[in-house]
Amino acid sequence: MNQTTIKRRDLLKTGAAAAALAVTPTAFARKSSKTPSDLTIGVATTEFRTYTNAQLAKELAAEGVDTIQLFLTQTDSNYWKYNFRNDVSDLTADRCREIADAYRNAGISIHSIGVYTNLIHPDPEERKKNLSYFEAMMKIGAYMKVNTFITEAGHFHDAKKPAPTVEYHLQEGIWKQMLATAQELAALAEQYKATVLFEPFYRHFFCSAKRTRVFLEEVGSPRLRALLDPANLLEMNDLEEMFDQLTPYIDCLHAKDRKLHVDRGVPAGQGDLDYTKFVKLAAELTPDAPLFLEYVGPDTYKAALEHLRKTIKQAQG
């Protein structure tokens, strides 16, 4: 574990304990000499559902995109189901390599693969099946030579029962249950030499940057880290708070947007997120973490890409 992942409880064992108690996680991260122009911009493939992988690779490469976050939503690899699982048994090693090569032959790397199964379901059998699905995705990643996976904790609501007094994902027992599930996931990740990034969202289990950071500290596995999507936490945290809490754990970021007090996310540049501040903080604190445009498809990704590139250029001044 490097200096950027020092935990508060570890510092208590050192002679610097008194000073460390007043320090935020960001203080442990090295300030970067890189500028916003050094940031890598990629695209999440989620909404490109009418393309084959080869078609999408060709189009993105033509726009200067050289990395993606792969979701299995293309016409020749249509498997992804949000907050659930799918049968991926016919994705053979050769088929996986063919999909990955479609991008790499176009000069595009695959940073990570989207899973987003339900890890918080109350039924132990459902959680077991979803962990098995996660393992299947890790095998697919191994065939593709991709070892980073992204997910949320998932969400659950029983429509046949009255709403609980305390929301399901905030109940004490669910915290303990999710810790146990995360330990199982960490063991799988260790087996496959993989890294799993949890994405916070203000209406789910990881509902704030602090809650996400506390959870990762409590799990204590270097295999479990974070994906920061500032638009997901806009209601709960300022940008500085997000980075203060999560910088040591961030391996990539989502670049979408959201209007305040509105549930639905939108493409970059169409909401209330301060993108200039966002890219400056990213360049200073997480310069090696790529920014992936999300909530964009064939008709919207070029405008979002232009907005992000323009913002990066303006942030240079």
C-alpha positions as CSV (number, residue, x, y, z in Angstrom):
1,M,0.0,0.0,0.0
2,N,1.5,3.4,-1.0
3,Q,1.4,6.7,0.8
4,T,-1.9,7.7,-0.9
5,T,-3.8,4.9,0.8
6,I,-2.6,5.4,4.4
7,K,-5.5,5.0,6.8
8,R,-6.2,7.1,9.8
9,R,-6.1,4.1,12.1
10,D,-2.6,3.2,10.8
11,L,-1.4,6.7,11.6
12,L,-2.4,6.3,15.2
13,K,0.4,3.8,15.5
14,T,3.0,6.4,14.5
15,G,4.5,9.3,16.5
16,A,2.5,11.7,14.3
17,A,-0.9,10.7,15.7
18,A,-1.8,14.0,17.2
19,A,-1.2,15.9,14.0
20,A,-2.8,13.2,11.8
21,L,-6.2,13.4,13.6
22,A,-6.8,16.8,12.1
23,V,-5.8,15.9,8.5
24,T,-8.2,15.0,5.7
25,P,-7.5,12.1,3.3
26,T,-6.5,14.5,0.5
27,A,-3.6,15.7,2.6
28,F,-2.0,12.3,2.1
29,A,-2.2,12.6,-1.7
30,R,0.7,14.1,-3.6
31,K,-0.2,17.3,-5.3
32,S,0.4,16.9,-9.0
33,S,2.5,19.0,-11.3
34,K,0.2,18.0,-14.1
35,T,-2.3,20.4,-15.7
36,P,-5.9,19.8,-16.9
37,S,-4.5,19.2,-20.5
38,D,-2.8,16.1,-19.2
39,L,-6.1,14.4,-18.2
40,T,-7.3,11.5,-20.3
41,I,-10.8,11.6,-21.7
42,G,-12.7,8.4,-22.4
43,V,-16.3,7.3,-23.1
44,A,-18.5,4.8,-21.4
45,T,-20.1,2.6,-24.1
46,T,-23.4,2.1,-22.2
47,E,-25.7,4.1,-24.5
48,F,-24.2,3.1,-27.8
49,R,-26.7,0.2,-28.2
50,T,-27.2,0.4,-32.0
51,Y,-23.5,-0.1,-32.8
52,T,-21.4,-3.2,-33.1
53,N,-18.1,-3.1,-31.2
54,A,-16.2,-2.6,-34.4
55,Q,-18.4,0.2,-35.5
56,L,-18.2,2.0,-32.2
57,A,-14.4,1.6,-32.1
58,K,-14.1,3.2,-35.5
59,E,-16.3,6.1,-34.7
60,L,-14.7,6.9,-31.3
61,A,-11.2,6.6,-32.7
62,A,-12.1,9.2,-35.4
63,E,-13.1,11.6,-32.7
64,G,-9.7,11.2,-30.9
65,V,-11.0,9.0,-28.1
66,D,-8.4,6.5,-27.1
67,T,-9.9,4.8,-24.0
68,I,-13.3,3.4,-23.0
69,Q,-15.2,2.0,-20.1
70,L,-16.8,-1.1,-21.7
71,F,-20.4,-2.0,-21.0
72,L,-21.7,-5.1,-22.8
73,T,-24.5,-3.2,-24.5
74,Q,-23.5,-3.4,-28.2
75,T,-25.5,-5.3,-30.8
76,D,-22.9,-8.1,-30.9
77,S,-22.4,-8.2,-27.2
78,N,-25.7,-7.3,-25.6
79,Y,-25.6,-8.7,-22.1
80,W,-25.6,-5.9,-19.6
81,K,-28.5,-5.6,-17.1
82,Y,-28.4,-2.8,-14.6
83,N,-28.8,-3.9,-10.9
84,F,-29.2,-7.5,-12.0
85,R,-27.2,-10.2,-13.8
86,N,-27.3,-12.0,-17.1
87,D,-26.2,-15.3,-18.6
88,V,-22.8,-14.7,-20.2
89,S,-21.9,-18.3,-20.6
90,D,-21.6,-18.0,-24.4
91,L,-18.9,-15.3,-24.2
92,T,-16.0,-17.7,-24.9
93,A,-12.4,-16.7,-24.5
94,D,-12.1,-16.2,-28.3
95,R,-15.2,-14.1,-28.4
96,C,-14.0,-11.9,-25.6
97,R,-10.6,-11.4,-27.3
98,E,-12.4,-10.5,-30.5
99,I,-14.4,-7.8,-28.7
100,A,-11.3,-6.4,-27.1
101,D,-9.3,-6.5,-30.3
102,A,-12.0,-4.5,-32.1
103,Y,-11.1,-1.5,-29.8
104,R,-7.3,-2.1,-29.5
105,N,-6.9,-2.5,-33.3
106,A,-8.4,1.0,-33.5
107,G,-6.0,2.4,-31.0
108,I,-8.4,2.3,-28.1
109,S,-7.7,0.8,-24.7
110,I,-10.2,-0.7,-22.3
111,H,-9.8,0.8,-18.9
112,S,-12.6,-1.1,-17.1
113,I,-15.7,-3.1,-17.5
114,G,-19.1,-2.2,-16.1
115,V,-20.9,-4.8,-13.9
116,Y,-23.4,-3.0,-11.7
117,T,-25.0,-6.1,-10.2
118,N,-27.0,-6.0,-7.0
119,L,-24.7,-6.6,-4.0
120,I,-27.3,-5.4,-1.4
121,H,-30.2,-7.7,-2.1
122,P,-31.7,-9.1,1.1
123,D,-32.0,-12.7,-0.2
124,P,-28.6,-14.5,0.5
125,E,-29.2,-16.7,-2.5
126,E,-29.6,-13.7,-4.8
127,R,-26.4,-12.1,-3.4
128,K,-24.6,-15.4,-4.0
129,K,-25.9,-15.6,-7.6
130,N,-24.8,-12.0,-8.2
131,L,-21.4,-12.6,-6.8
132,S,-21.1,-15.6,-9.1
133,Y,-22.1,-13.3,-12.0
134,F,-19.4,-10.8,-10.8
135,E,-16.9,-13.6,-10.9
136,A,-18.0,-14.5,-14.5
137,M,-17.4,-10.9,-15.5
138,M,-13.9,-11.1,-13.9
139,K,-13.2,-14.2,-16.1
140,I,-14.4,-12.2,-19.2
141,G,-12.1,-9.4,-18.1
142,A,-9.2,-11.8,-17.9
143,Y,-9.8,-13.0,-21.4
144,M,-9.9,-9.3,-22.5
145,K,-6.8,-8.5,-20.4
146,V,-8.9,-6.0,-18.4
147,N,-8.6,-6.2,-14.6
148,T,-10.7,-3.2,-13.4
149,F,-14.4,-3.5,-12.8
150,I,-17.0,-0.8,-11.8
151,T,-20.2,-1.2,-9.9
152,E,-22.6,0.3,-7.4
153,A,-23.8,-1.5,-4.3
154,G,-27.1,-1.9,-6.0
155,H,-30.5,-1.0,-4.7
156,F,-33.6,-2.8,-3.4
157,H,-37.2,-2.0,-2.7
158,D,-40.0,-4.5,-2.0
159,A,-43.0,-3.0,-3.7
160,K,-45.3,-5.4,-1.9
161,K,-44.5,-4.0,1.5
162,P,-44.9,-0.5,3.1
163,A,-41.9,1.7,2.9
164,P,-39.6,1.1,6.0
165,T,-39.1,3.9,8.6
166,V,-35.4,3.9,7.7
167,E,-34.6,3.4,4.1
168,Y,-33.3,-0.1,3.3
169,H,-29.8,0.9,2.2
170,L,-29.3,3.0,5.4
171,Q,-30.3,0.4,7.9
172,E,-27.6,-0.8,10.4
173,G,-28.0,-4.4,9.4
174,I,-27.5,-3.6,5.8
175,W,-24.2,-1.9,6.5
176,K,-22.9,-5.1,8.2
177,Q,-24.4,-7.3,5.4
178,M,-22.7,-5.2,2.7
179,L,-19.4,-5.3,4.5
180,A,-19.5,-9.1,4.5
181,T,-20.5,-9.1,0.8
182,A,-17.6,-6.7,0.0
183,Q,-15.2,-9.0,1.8
184,E,-16.3,-11.9,-0.5
185,L,-15.9,-9.6,-3.5
186,A,-12.5,-8.6,-2.4
187,A,-11.5,-12.3,-2.1
188,L,-12.7,-12.9,-5.7
189,A,-10.8,-9.8,-6.8
190,E,-7.6,-11.1,-5.2
191,Q,-8.1,-14.4,-6.9
192,Y,-8.3,-12.8,-10.3
193,K,-5.8,-10.0,-9.5
194,A,-8.6,-7.5,-10.2
195,T,-9.7,-4.2,-8.8
196,V,-13.3,-3.3,-8.2
197,L,-14.3,0.4,-8.1
198,F,-17.5,1.4,-6.1
199,E,-19.4,4.3,-7.5
200,P,-21.3,6.5,-5.0
201,F,-24.8,7.8,-5.7
202,Y,-26.8,10.0,-3.4
203,R,-29.9,7.8,-3.3
204,H,-28.1,4.5,-2.8
205,F,-25.9,2.7,-0.2
206,F,-22.9,4.8,-1.0
207,C,-24.8,8.0,-0.6
208,S,-22.0,10.4,0.2
209,A,-18.3,10.7,-0.3
210,K,-17.7,10.3,3.4
211,R,-19.8,7.2,3.7
212,T,-18.0,5.6,0.8
213,R,-14.6,6.5,2.3
214,V,-15.6,5.1,5.7
215,F,-16.8,1.9,4.1
216,L,-13.6,1.4,2.1
217,E,-11.5,2.0,5.2
218,E,-13.6,-0.5,7.2
219,V,-13.3,-3.2,4.5
220,G,-9.6,-2.5,4.3
221,S,-8.8,-4.2,1.0
222,P,-6.6,-2.7,-1.7
223,R,-8.7,-4.5,-4.3
224,L,-11.7,-2.3,-3.5
225,R,-11.5,1.3,-4.5
226,A,-13.6,4.1,-5.9
227,L,-15.0,5.7,-9.0
228,L,-16.0,9.3,-8.4
229,D,-18.9,10.7,-10.3
230,P,-19.4,14.3,-9.0
231,A,-22.8,14.6,-10.6
232,N,-24.0,11.7,-8.4
233,L,-23.1,13.5,-5.2
234,L,-24.0,17.1,-6.2
235,E,-26.9,17.1,-3.7
236,M,-24.7,15.9,-0.8
237,N,-21.2,17.2,-1.2
238,D,-19.3,20.1,-2.7
239,L,-16.6,19.2,-5.2
240,E,-13.9,19.9,-2.6
241,E,-15.5,17.6,-0.1
242,M,-15.7,14.8,-2.6
243,F,-12.0,14.9,-3.4
244,D,-11.1,15.5,0.3
245,Q,-12.8,12.3,1.3
246,L,-12.0,10.0,-1.7
247,T,-8.8,11.2,-3.4
248,P,-6.6,8.3,-2.0
249,Y,-9.1,5.8,-3.5
250,I,-10.1,7.2,-6.9
251,D,-9.0,5.3,-10.0
252,C,-11.3,6.9,-12.5
253,L,-14.1,9.5,-12.8
254,H,-17.3,9.9,-14.6
255,A,-17.9,13.1,-16.5
256,K,-21.6,13.6,-16.7
257,D,-23.8,16.4,-15.2
258,R,-27.0,16.9,-13.2
259,K,-29.2,19.8,-12.3
260,L,-29.6,20.4,-8.6
261,H,-32.7,18.8,-7.0
262,V,-33.2,16.7,-10.2
263,D,-32.9,13.0,-10.1
264,R,-31.9,12.3,-13.7
265,G,-28.3,12.8,-14.9
266,V,-27.5,14.5,-18.1
267,P,-24.5,14.8,-20.5
268,A,-21.6,17.0,-19.5
269,G,-22.4,20.7,-19.8
270,Q,-26.1,20.4,-19.3
271,G,-26.3,20.6,-15.5
272,D,-25.1,22.6,-12.5
273,L,-21.7,21.0,-12.0
274,D,-18.8,23.4,-12.0
275,Y,-16.7,21.7,-14.7
276,T,-13.8,24.1,-14.5
277,K,-13.4,23.4,-10.8
278,F,-13.9,19.7,-11.4
279,V,-11.1,19.4,-14.0
280,K,-8.7,21.5,-12.0
281,L,-9.2,19.3,-8.9
282,A,-8.9,16.2,-11.0
283,A,-5.6,17.4,-12.5
284,E,-4.2,18.4,-9.2
285,L,-5.3,15.4,-7.1
286,T,-6.1,12.5,-9.4
287,P,-4.2,13.2,-12.6
288,D,-3.8,9.5,-13.6
289,A,-7.5,8.8,-13.3
290,P,-9.2,9.0,-16.7
291,L,-12.5,10.9,-17.0
292,F,-15.2,9.0,-18.8
293,L,-18.1,10.7,-20.5
294,E,-21.3,9.0,-19.3
295,Y,-25.0,9.3,-20.2
296,V,-24.0,10.0,-23.7
297,G,-24.9,8.2,-26.9
298,P,-24.6,8.7,-30.7
299,D,-26.5,12.0,-30.7
300,T,-25.0,13.5,-27.6
301,Y,-21.4,12.4,-27.1
302,K,-19.8,14.9,-29.5
303,A,-21.3,17.9,-27.7
304,A,-20.2,16.5,-24.3
305,L,-16.8,15.8,-25.6
306,E,-16.5,19.3,-27.0
307,H,-17.7,20.8,-23.7
308,L,-15.1,18.8,-21.7
309,R,-12.3,19.6,-24.0
310,K,-13.2,23.3,-24.0
311,T,-13.4,23.4,-20.3
312,I,-10.0,21.7,-19.9
313,K,-8.5,24.3,-22.3
314,Q,-10.1,27.2,-20.3
315,A,-8.9,25.7,-17.1
316,Q,-5.3,26.0,-18.3
317,G,-5.6,29.8,-18.2
